Amino acid sequence: MKTLPIDELRGLLSAVSEHGQQHLLEVEADLLQTTYLLSAAVDKLSVSFMAIHAAVSAQQQALADIMSERGLEMAQLPQLEAFEQQISNEVDLVVSALQFQDMTSQLLTRTIKRVIGLKGLLQELSAHGDRVEPDQEHAEIARFLAQLSDNLHAGSHALSGGLRRSVDQQHMDSGEIELF
C-alpha cells in the first residue's frame, strides 16, 4: 500500500486556511469601511437636501409675504406655489432615492456575515488538518477527509441558509421597496 503524503496534506490545509483567512480579514475591513463611508455620505446628502428644501421654502414664503405687503400681482402667487410644490416633490424623490443606503447596508451586512462564516470554515479546515497523523491508515484518512468534507458542507449550508433573502426597505414615506 502506498503512503499518503500526510505532511503535504497538512501543509496544504494549513496554507489554504491561513491565506484564505488573511484575505478575508482584508475583505471584511474593506466592507466595513465601505459601509461607514456610504452611511456618512448618504447622511450628509440627506442633511444638505433637507437644508435646500427648507431654504427654498423660506424663500417662497418671503416672496409671498413681499407680494402681499406691496400689493403686487397676486396672479403670480399660484406660479410660486407651483414652483414650491415642484421643489418639494423633487427633494422628496431625492431623499427617497437616498434610502438605497439601507438596502445596501443590508447587502453589506450579509456579505460581512458570509466572510465571517467563510473564515470559520477555513478555521475548521485548519483544525482538521492538524489532526491528520502520518501513521494513520488509508481508510482512516479517507474517513477523516469525508468527515472534513461533510463538516465544511454543513457549515457552508448553514452559512447560506439565512443569507439568501431579498433586501427590502420598509416604512419609507414613499412606500416599500423590495430588491431581488
N, C-alpha and C positions, 0 to 999 in steps of 0.2 A: 504494500500500500504506500502510496506517495504521501510525503509530509506536506501539510499545508503551510504556506508562508505566514504564520501567525504574527510574527513581529511586523511584517509588512502590512498585514490587515489592520493590526492595532494602530500602526503609524498612519495609515490611510484614514481610518475612522477619526483619529485624533486630529489630523490635519484638516479634514473636511469640517469637523466641528469647530476647531479654533479659528480657521479663516472665515468660515461662514458667520460665526458669532461676531468677529471683528467688523465684517462688512455690515451686518445687521445693526450693530451699535451705531455705525455711521448713518445708515438709512433712518434709524429711529431718531437720531439727533436732527437730521435734515427735516424729517416730517414734523417734529415738534417745533422747530424754528419756522417752518412754513406755516404751521397753524398759528403761531404767535404773530408773524408778520401779516398774514391775511386778516386776522382779527383786528390788529391795530389799524391797518389801512381802511378796513370797512368802517370801523368806529369813527375814524377821522372824516371819511367821506360822508357818513350819516350826519355827523355834527355840522359839517360845512353846508350840506344841502338844507338842513333844517334852519340854519342861520340865514342862508339865502332866502328861503321861504319867508322867514319872519321879517327880514329887511324889505322884501318886495311887498309884503302885506302892509307893513308900516308906511311904505312909500305910497301905496294905493290909498290908504286911509288919509294920509296927509294931502294928497291931491284932491280927494273927495271933500275934505274939510275946506281947502282953499277955494274950490269951486263953489261950495255952499256959502262961505263967508263973502265972497266977492260977487256973488250972483252971476257967475259965469254960466255959460250954456249948459244946462242940465242934460241936454241931449248926449253929451259926451260921457256922462256917468255910466250908462249901460255898457258902453265900449270898455271903459276902465274896469268895470266889474267882470266883463268877459275875459279881459286880459288876466285879471287876478285869478279867476277860476281856472284858466288855462295853465297859468304858472303853478297853481296849487296842484292841479292834476298831474303835471309833469314831475313835480317834486315827489308826489306820492308814488308815481311809477318808478322813479329812480330809487327811492327808499325801498320799495318792494323788490326791485331788482337786486339791491344790495343784500337781500335776505338769502341770496345764494350762499352766503358765508356760512349760514347754519348747516345747510346741506353739505357743503364742502367740509366743514368741521366733522360732520358725521362720517364722511368718507375717510378723512384723515385719521380719525379715531379708530375706525375699523382697520385701516391699514396698519396703524401702530400696534393694534392687538394682534394682527397677523404676524407682524415682525416679532413681537414678544413670544408668540406661540411657536414660531419657527426657531427662535433662539432656544426655547425649551426642548424642541425636538432635536436640535443639534447637541444640546447638553446630554440628552438621552443617548444619542449616538456615541458621544464621547464616553459616557459612563459605561455603556455596554462594551465598548471596545477595550476598556481597561480590564474587563473580566475574562477576556479570551486568553487562555493559557496555552503555551506551545505544546505541551504534552497531552492535550485533550484529543480524544478520538475523533475521527472524521464525522461519525454520526452525531456525536455530542456537539460538535461545532456547527453542523448543519442544523440541529435543533435550536441552538443558540441564535444562529443567523435568522432562522424562521421566526423565533420569538422576537428578535430585534425588529424584523420587518413588520410583524403584527403590531408591536408597540408603536412603531412610527406611523403605521397606517391608522391605528386607533387615535393617536394624538392628532394627526392631520385631519381626520374626520371630525373630531371634537372641536378643533380649531375652526373649521369652516362651517360648522353647524349653525351658529348664531350670526354669522357674518355675511350671509347671502341675501339679506333683506334689502328692500329698496330703502332709499333715503327719502325723507319727507319733511316738509315744513308745515307745521300746524299753527293755528291761532294767529295768522297774519291778517292785517286789515284787508288785504286783497284776496283772502281765501286760502285754500290749501293747495300745496304743490307736491306732487309725487314724482320722483325721478327714478328711472329704471323700473 
